[in-house]
């Protein structure tokens, strides 16, 4: 069982760097933009990230906040 866990961990560590580039950029960009528009973030808003997920939404939201 430990070998399986190690193999699994190694696999996900290997693909982690590509996850955002491939999955986020091509498949999740539009839903994130729609979410940001829906929640209507204003300039100087305070955004709290509670640590769930990849953090892509909070990064996009914080960029919107600075505009």
Secondary structure, DSSP 8 states (H G I E B T S, - for coil): -HHHHHHHHHHHHHHHHHHIIIIIIIIIHHHHHHHHHHHT--TT------S-S-SHHHHHHHHHHT-
